[in-house]
């Protein structure tokens, strides 16, 4: 067991940022069969799935912020979910840095 963090010291978190072709998105609707409808940062709405290697490790609900990777062969209509932001601190960091600006305008 480790020491609890001291109240006077700030707690640092490491937040994953989209790289390359990856895009941020918000889950709008669960469709079943590990598929869901995601509103993406680039303005498109995609049908996304959770790949088999992450299916048991990644539990995604509506209004979760996720990173998706669009399919190369399936066009821009489909994508894979590769990361979910788990804490409110991570989502707050993305909002403060301006990564979620274009999605927040639509709410």
C-alpha positions in Angstrom: 0.0 0.0 0.0 1.4 3.4 -0.9 1.2 6.7 0.9 -2.0 8.8 0.3 -1.3 12.0 -1.7 -0.6 15.0 0.4 -3.4 17.7 0.2 -0.9 20.6 -0.5 0.7 18.8 -3.4 -1.2 18.9 -6.8 -2.0 15.5 -8.3 -0.7 15.0 -11.8 -2.6 13.0 -14.4 -1.5 11.9 -17.8 -4.2 12.4 -20.5 -4.0 10.6 -23.9 -4.4 13.0 -26.8 -5.5 11.8 -30.3 -2.6 11.1 -32.7 -2.5 10.7 -36.5 -5.9 9.7 -37.9 -7.5 9.4 -34.4 -10.5 11.7 -33.6 -12.3 12.6 -30.4 -16.0 11.8 -30.1 -18.9 11.5 -27.7 -21.1 8.4 -27.6 -24.7 9.3 -28.5 -26.4 6.0 -28.7 -25.7 2.3 -27.9 -26.9 0.1 -30.8 -26.1 -3.4 -29.3 -23.5 -5.9 -30.3 -20.6 -3.7 -29.2 -21.6 -1.0 -31.7 -22.6 2.6 -31.0 -23.3 5.8 -32.7 -20.6 8.4 -32.0 -20.7 12.2 -32.7 -17.1 13.0 -33.8 -15.0 16.1 -33.4 -14.8 16.6 -37.2 -18.6 16.9 -37.4 -19.4 13.5 -38.7 -21.6 10.9 -37.0 -20.1 7.4 -37.2 -21.1 3.8 -36.3 -18.3 2.6 -34.1 -17.5 -0.7 -32.7 -15.2 -1.9 -29.8 -12.5 -4.3 -31.2 -12.3 -7.8 -29.8 -9.0 -7.1 -28.0 -10.7 -4.3 -25.9 -14.3 -5.8 -25.7 -14.0 -6.9 -22.1 -11.7 -4.1 -20.9 -13.7 -1.2 -22.3 -17.2 -0.5 -20.9 -18.7 2.4 -22.8 -21.9 4.2 -22.0 -23.8 7.1 -23.6 -22.2 10.6 -23.2 -18.7 9.1 -22.6 -15.8 10.9 -24.4 -13.8 8.4 -26.5 -11.0 8.3 -29.1 -11.9 6.7 -32.4 -9.9 5.5 -35.4 -11.9 5.7 -38.7 -11.7 2.6 -41.0 -9.5 3.0 -44.0 -11.5 0.6 -46.2 -15.1 1.3 -44.9 -15.0 5.0 -45.6 -15.8 7.6 -43.1 -19.0 6.0 -41.9 -17.4 3.5 -39.6 -14.7 3.4 -37.0 -13.2 1.6 -34.0 -13.2 2.9 -30.4 -9.7 2.6 -29.1 -9.7 4.6 -25.9 -12.3 5.9 -23.3 -11.6 8.8 -20.9 -12.4 7.3 -17.5 -12.3 10.3 -15.1 -13.9 13.7 -15.0 -10.5 15.2 -14.5 -9.4 13.9 -17.9 -12.5 15.3 -19.7 -12.0 18.6 -17.8 -8.5 18.8 -19.1 -9.7 18.3 -22.7 -12.3 21.1 -22.2 -9.8 23.5 -20.7 -7.3 22.9 -23.6 -10.0 23.4 -26.2 -10.1 19.9 -27.7 -13.9 19.6 -27.2 -15.0 23.1 -28.4 -16.7 22.1 -31.7 -18.7 19.3 -30.0 -19.8 21.5 -27.1 -21.3 24.0 -29.6 -23.8 21.5 -30.8 -25.2 20.8 -27.3 
